[in-house]
Amino acid sequence: MTLTLRLCASLCLAAFISASAFAHDSINGEARKNYLTRLQEMHAVLNGSSAPSARANSLYQIAVTLDEIRELFNQDIISHGVVKGLETSLLLNELNRSDKLETSPKTGLYLSHLQKYREAIRLDPRAPFIEHARFMLLKSHFYDSFSDNPLKPFSQSKEELAEMISLAEGLLKSRHPQVSGEEVRFILGIHYLQAMSQQTSGNEERQKKLKKLVQELHKDYPQSLKLLTLESLMQ
């Protein structure tokens, strides 16, 4: 189990590391202004009498932008323990006025604005961005929900778990370029394990679905660290 937890910690860390790996170098004055301008434009749409589809798009764009920013902030925290850099600190202060990013009391990392994804999905379930919004909701909820052991989320109701399983199952056949099939299958596999530990009815069917997910990961992503982690958690 120790090896498994190390793998999970590595995956959790990797989830916050992107091409913009060093937040204090990435957020300069121009980047800060661009982020704020983008958010102000989207809020202007929300504050007006826009159609539901326009409001949905604005909520989605705000959520994606905030997730991009929080990844930069979290990389700073993971690397240095604090958010570093003048422009980064200025941006954080600006966000506190309109789109405050809350930190997890368990991990100290900034959390996603999940409700904005949910509301965007509700307002326009046929939007061009809908699959990516569902994927971001799934992914952000998952990585915000635990520290080193995904089988022990901090607080996740049965209703939330059912929602995430439904989201992931709906994304299995997605061809959206921003939806990672590897990530969807990994997260869904973890959620099946969580459900199996909580419930007795339906576990045989979940076991079959889990086995199929693992087979697909072996076929499509044979070198996947996520596959290795999932198989370790299944033992």
KOLMI-881853 format. One record per residue (C-alpha): x, y, z; residue in one letter; residue number from 1. Coordinates in steps of 0.25 Angstrom, whole numbers, plus 5000, padded with zeros to 4 digits. Example, Ala and Ser with C-alpha at 12.3 -4.5 7.8 and 13.67 -1.06 7.14 Angstrom:
! residues 2
+------+------+------+------+------+
!    u !    v !    w ! resn ! resi !
+------+------+------+------+------+
! 5049 ! 4982 ! 5031 !    A !    1 !
! 5055 ! 4996 ! 5029 !    S !    2 !
+------+------+------+------+------+
This chain:
! residues 235
+------+------+------+------+------+
!    u !    v !    w ! resn ! resi !
+------+------+------+------+------+
! 5000 ! 5000 ! 5000 !    M !    1 !
! 5012 ! 5009 ! 5003 !    T !    2 !
! 5016 ! 5008 ! 4988 !    L !    3 !
! 5002 ! 5011 ! 4984 !    T !    4 !
! 5001 ! 5023 ! 4992 !    L !    5 !
! 5014 ! 5029 ! 4986 !    R !    6 !
! 5008 ! 5026 ! 4972 !    L !    7 !
! 4996 ! 5034 ! 4976 !    C !    8 !
! 5004 ! 5045 ! 4982 !    A !    9 !
! 5012 ! 5046 ! 4969 !    S !   10 !
! 4999 ! 5046 ! 4961 !    L !   11 !
! 4993 ! 5057 ! 4969 !    C !   12 !
! 5006 ! 5065 ! 4968 !    L !   13 !
! 5006 ! 5063 ! 4953 !    A !   14 !
! 4992 ! 5068 ! 4952 !    A !   15 !
! 4996 ! 5082 ! 4956 !    F !   16 !
! 5009 ! 5082 ! 4947 !    I !   17 !
! 5006 ! 5087 ! 4933 !    S !   18 !
! 5014 ! 5094 ! 4922 !    A !   19 !
! 5014 ! 5106 ! 4931 !    S !   20 !
! 5022 ! 5099 ! 4942 !    A !   21 !
! 5027 ! 5111 ! 4950 !    F !   22 !
! 5016 ! 5120 ! 4954 !    A !   23 !
! 5025 ! 5132 ! 4958 !    H !   24 !
! 5031 ! 5132 ! 4944 !    D !   25 !
! 5018 ! 5130 ! 4937 !    S !   26 !
! 5010 ! 5142 ! 4943 !    I !   27 !
! 5016 ! 5155 ! 4938 !    N !   28 !
! 5009 ! 5168 ! 4937 !    G !   29 !
! 5003 ! 5165 ! 4923 !    E !   30 !
! 4998 ! 5151 ! 4927 !    A !   31 !
! 4991 ! 5157 ! 4940 !    R !   32 !
! 4984 ! 5168 ! 4932 !    K !   33 !
! 4980 ! 5158 ! 4921 !    N !   34 !
! 4974 ! 5149 ! 4932 !    Y !   35 !
! 4966 ! 5160 ! 4938 !    L !   36 !
! 4961 ! 5166 ! 4925 !    T !   37 !
! 4956 ! 5152 ! 4921 !    R !   38 !
! 4949 ! 5150 ! 4934 !    L !   39 !
! 4943 ! 5164 ! 4934 !    Q !   40 !
! 4938 ! 5162 ! 4920 !    E !   41 !
! 4931 ! 5149 ! 4924 !    M !   42 !
! 4925 ! 5155 ! 4937 !    H !   43 !
! 4919 ! 5166 ! 4928 !    A !   44 !
! 4912 ! 5156 ! 4920 !    V !   45 !
! 4907 ! 5150 ! 4933 !    L !   46 !
! 4902 ! 5163 ! 4938 !    N !   47 !
! 4895 ! 5166 ! 4926 !    G !   48 !
! 4882 ! 5161 ! 4920 !    S !   49 !
! 4889 ! 5150 ! 4912 !    S !   50 !
! 4883 ! 5137 ! 4906 !    A !   51 !
! 4885 ! 5125 ! 4914 !    P !   52 !
! 4895 ! 5119 ! 4904 !    S !   53 !
! 4903 ! 5132 ! 4906 !    A !   54 !
! 4903 ! 5131 ! 4921 !    R !   55 !
! 4907 ! 5117 ! 4920 !    A !   56 !
! 4919 ! 5120 ! 4912 !    N !   57 !
! 4923 ! 5131 ! 4921 !    S !   58 !
! 4922 ! 5122 ! 4933 !    L !   59 !
! 4930 ! 5111 ! 4926 !    Y !   60 !
! 4941 ! 5121 ! 4922 !    Q !   61 !
! 4942 ! 5127 ! 4936 !    I !   62 !
! 4943 ! 5113 ! 4942 !    A !   63 !
! 4954 ! 5109 ! 4932 !    V !   64 !
! 4961 ! 5122 ! 4934 !    T !   65 !
! 4961 ! 5121 ! 4949 !    L !   66 !
! 4966 ! 5106 ! 4948 !    D !   67 !
! 4977 ! 5111 ! 4939 !    E !   68 !
! 4981 ! 5121 ! 4950 !    I !   69 !
! 4980 ! 5112 ! 4962 !    R !   70 !
! 4989 ! 5102 ! 4955 !    E !   71 !
! 4999 ! 5113 ! 4954 !    L !   72 !
! 4997 ! 5116 ! 4969 !    F !   73 !
! 4997 ! 5102 ! 4974 !    N !   74 !
! 5010 ! 5099 ! 4966 !    Q !   75 !
! 5016 ! 5111 ! 4974 !    D !   76 !
! 5011 ! 5105 ! 4987 !    I !   77 !
! 5016 ! 5091 ! 4984 !    I !   78 !
! 5029 ! 5096 ! 4980 !    S !   79 !
! 5032 ! 5107 ! 4990 !    H !   80 !
! 5021 ! 5106 ! 5001 !    G !   81 !
! 5015 ! 5120 ! 4997 !    V !   82 !
! 5010 ! 5128 ! 4985 !    V !   83 !
! 5022 ! 5135 ! 4980 !    K !   84 !
! 5024 ! 5147 ! 4971 !    G !   85 !
! 5019 ! 5162 ! 4971 !    L !   86 !
! 5009 ! 5160 ! 4959 !    E !   87 !
! 5004 ! 5147 ! 4965 !    T !   88 !
! 5001 ! 5153 ! 4978 !    S !   89 !
! 4994 ! 5165 ! 4971 !    L !   90 !
! 4986 ! 5155 ! 4963 !    L !   91 !
! 4982 ! 5147 ! 4976 !    L !   92 !
! 4977 ! 5160 ! 4982 !    N !   93 !
! 4969 ! 5164 ! 4970 !    E !   94 !
! 4962 ! 5151 ! 4970 !    L !   95 !
! 4958 ! 5152 ! 4984 !    N !   96 !
! 4949 ! 5163 ! 4980 !    R !   97 !
! 4941 ! 5156 ! 4970 !    S !   98 !
! 4945 ! 5141 ! 4968 !    D !   99 !
! 4952 ! 5137 ! 4981 !    K !  100 !
! 4959 ! 5124 ! 4981 !    L !  101 !
! 4957 ! 5116 ! 4993 !    E !  102 !
! 4968 ! 5107 ! 4999 !    T !  103 !
! 4966 ! 5093 ! 5004 !    S !  104 !
! 4967 ! 5092 ! 5019 !    P !  105 !
! 4973 ! 5078 ! 5017 !    K !  106 !
! 4984 ! 5081 ! 5006 !    T !  107 !
! 4986 ! 5096 ! 5006 !    G !  108 !
! 4984 ! 5096 ! 4991 !    L !  109 !
! 4974 ! 5105 ! 4984 !    Y !  110 !
! 4961 ! 5098 ! 4980 !    L !  111 !
! 4953 ! 5099 ! 4967 !    S !  112 !
! 4940 ! 5106 ! 4965 !    H !  113 !
! 4932 ! 5094 ! 4962 !    L !  114 !
! 4919 ! 5100 ! 4963 !    Q !  115 !
! 4922 ! 5109 ! 4951 !    K !  116 !
! 4924 ! 5096 ! 4942 !    Y !  117 !
! 4911 ! 5090 ! 4948 !    R !  118 !
! 4903 ! 5103 ! 4945 !    E !  119 !
! 4909 ! 5104 ! 4931 !    A !  120 !
! 4905 ! 5090 ! 4928 !    I !  121 !
! 4891 ! 5092 ! 4933 !    R !  122 !
! 4889 ! 5105 ! 4925 !    L !  123 !
! 4893 ! 5099 ! 4912 !    D !  124 !
! 4895 ! 5084 ! 4912 !    P !  125 !
! 4897 ! 5084 ! 4896 !    R !  126 !
! 4908 ! 5094 ! 4896 !    A !  127 !
! 4920 ! 5092 ! 4888 !    P !  128 !
! 4929 ! 5092 ! 4900 !    F !  129 !
! 4920 ! 5083 ! 4908 !    I !  130 !
! 4929 ! 5070 ! 4908 !    E !  131 !
! 4941 ! 5078 ! 4913 !    H !  132 !
! 4933 ! 5085 ! 4924 !    A !  133 !
! 4928 ! 5071 ! 4929 !    R !  134 !
! 4942 ! 5066 ! 4928 !    F !  135 !
! 4948 ! 5078 ! 4936 !    M !  136 !
! 4937 ! 5076 ! 4946 !    L !  137 !
! 4940 ! 5061 ! 4947 !    L !  138 !
! 4955 ! 5064 ! 4948 !    K !  139 !
! 4955 ! 5076 ! 4957 !    S !  140 !
! 4945 ! 5069 ! 4967 !    H !  141 !
! 4954 ! 5057 ! 4968 !    F !  142 !
! 4968 ! 5063 ! 4970 !    Y !  143 !
! 4962 ! 5073 ! 4980 !    D !  144 !
! 4955 ! 5062 ! 4988 !    S !  145 !
! 4968 ! 5055 ! 4994 !    F !  146 !
! 4982 ! 5056 ! 4998 !    S !  147 !
! 4990 ! 5043 ! 4996 !    D !  148 !
! 4979 ! 5032 ! 4996 !    N !  149 !
! 4968 ! 5034 ! 4986 !    P !  150 !
! 4960 ! 5023 ! 4993 !    L !  151 !
! 4958 ! 5032 ! 5005 !    K !  152 !
! 4953 ! 5045 ! 5000 !    P !  153 !
! 4951 ! 5056 ! 5010 !    F !  154 !
! 4936 ! 5057 ! 5009 !    S !  155 !
! 4928 ! 5051 ! 4997 !    Q !  156 !
! 4914 ! 5048 ! 4998 !    S !  157 !
! 4907 ! 5036 ! 4991 !    K !  158 !
! 4900 ! 5046 ! 4982 !    E !  159 !
! 4913 ! 5053 ! 4978 !    E !  160 !
! 4920 ! 5040 ! 4975 !    L !  161 !
! 4908 ! 5035 ! 4967 !    A !  162 !
! 4909 ! 5049 ! 4959 !    E !  163 !
! 4923 ! 5047 ! 4956 !    M !  164 !
! 4921 ! 5032 ! 4952 !    I !  165 !
! 4910 ! 5037 ! 4942 !    S !  166 !
! 4919 ! 5048 ! 4937 !    L !  167 !
! 4931 ! 5039 ! 4934 !    A !  168 !
! 4923 ! 5028 ! 4928 !    E !  169 !
! 4917 ! 5039 ! 4919 !    G !  170 !
! 4931 ! 5043 ! 4914 !    L !  171 !
! 4936 ! 5029 ! 4911 !    L !  172 !
! 4933 ! 5031 ! 4896 !    K !  173 !
! 4937 ! 5045 ! 4896 !    S !  174 !
! 4946 ! 5050 ! 4884 !    R !  175 !
! 4948 ! 5064 ! 4889 !    H !  176 !
! 4962 ! 5068 ! 4888 !    P !  177 !
! 4963 ! 5073 ! 4902 !    Q !  178 !
! 4957 ! 5061 ! 4908 !    V !  179 !
! 4967 ! 5050 ! 4912 !    S !  180 !
! 4962 ! 5036 ! 4911 !    G !  181 !
! 4973 ! 5031 ! 4920 !    E !  182 !
! 4969 ! 5041 ! 4931 !    E !  183 !
! 4954 ! 5038 ! 4930 !    V !  184 !
! 4956 ! 5023 ! 4931 !    R !  185 !
! 4966 ! 5025 ! 4943 !    F !  186 !
! 4956 ! 5034 ! 4950 !    I !  187 !
! 4944 ! 5025 ! 4947 !    L !  188 !
! 4952 ! 5013 ! 4952 !    G !  189 !
! 4955 ! 5020 ! 4965 !    I !  190 !
! 4940 ! 5024 ! 4967 !    H !  191 !
! 4936 ! 5009 ! 4964 !    Y !  192 !
! 4945 ! 5005 ! 4975 !    L !  193 !
! 4940 ! 5015 ! 4984 !    Q !  194 !
! 4925 ! 5011 ! 4981 !    A !  195 !
! 4929 ! 4996 ! 4983 !    M !  196 !
! 4934 ! 4999 ! 4997 !    S !  197 !
! 4922 ! 5007 ! 5001 !    Q !  198 !
! 4911 ! 4998 ! 4995 !    Q !  199 !
! 4908 ! 4983 ! 4993 !    T !  200 !
! 4897 ! 4984 ! 4982 !    S !  201 !
! 4902 ! 4985 ! 4968 !    G !  202 !
! 4916 ! 4982 ! 4972 !    N !  203 !
! 4917 ! 4970 ! 4962 !    E !  204 !
! 4913 ! 4979 ! 4951 !    E !  205 !
! 4923 ! 4990 ! 4955 !    R !  206 !
! 4934 ! 4979 ! 4956 !    Q !  207 !
! 4931 ! 4975 ! 4941 !    K !  208 !
! 4932 ! 4990 ! 4937 !    K !  209 !
! 4945 ! 4992 ! 4945 !    L !  210 !
! 4951 ! 4980 ! 4938 !    K !  211 !
! 4948 ! 4985 ! 4925 !    K !  212 !
! 4954 ! 4999 ! 4928 !    L !  213 !
! 4967 ! 4992 ! 4932 !    V !  214 !
! 4967 ! 4984 ! 4919 !    Q !  215 !
! 4965 ! 4997 ! 4911 !    E !  216 !
! 4976 ! 5004 ! 4918 !    L !  217 !
! 4985 ! 4993 ! 4916 !    H !  218 !
! 4982 ! 4993 ! 4901 !    K !  219 !
! 4982 ! 5008 ! 4899 !    D !  220 !
! 4992 ! 5013 ! 4910 !    Y !  221 !
! 5001 ! 5001 ! 4913 !    P !  222 !
! 5012 ! 5010 ! 4920 !    Q !  223 !
! 5002 ! 5018 ! 4928 !    S !  224 !
! 5005 ! 5022 ! 4942 !    L !  225 !
! 4990 ! 5023 ! 4945 !    K !  226 !
! 4988 ! 5009 ! 4940 !    L !  227 !
! 4999 ! 5004 ! 4950 !    L !  228 !
! 4993 ! 5012 ! 4961 !    T !  229 !
! 4979 ! 5007 ! 4958 !    L !  230 !
! 4983 ! 4993 ! 4958 !    E !  231 !
! 4991 ! 4995 ! 4971 !    S !  232 !
! 4978 ! 5000 ! 4978 !    L !  233 !
! 4970 ! 4988 ! 4973 !    M !  234 !
! 4979 ! 4979 ! 4981 !    Q !  235 !
+------+------+------+------+------+
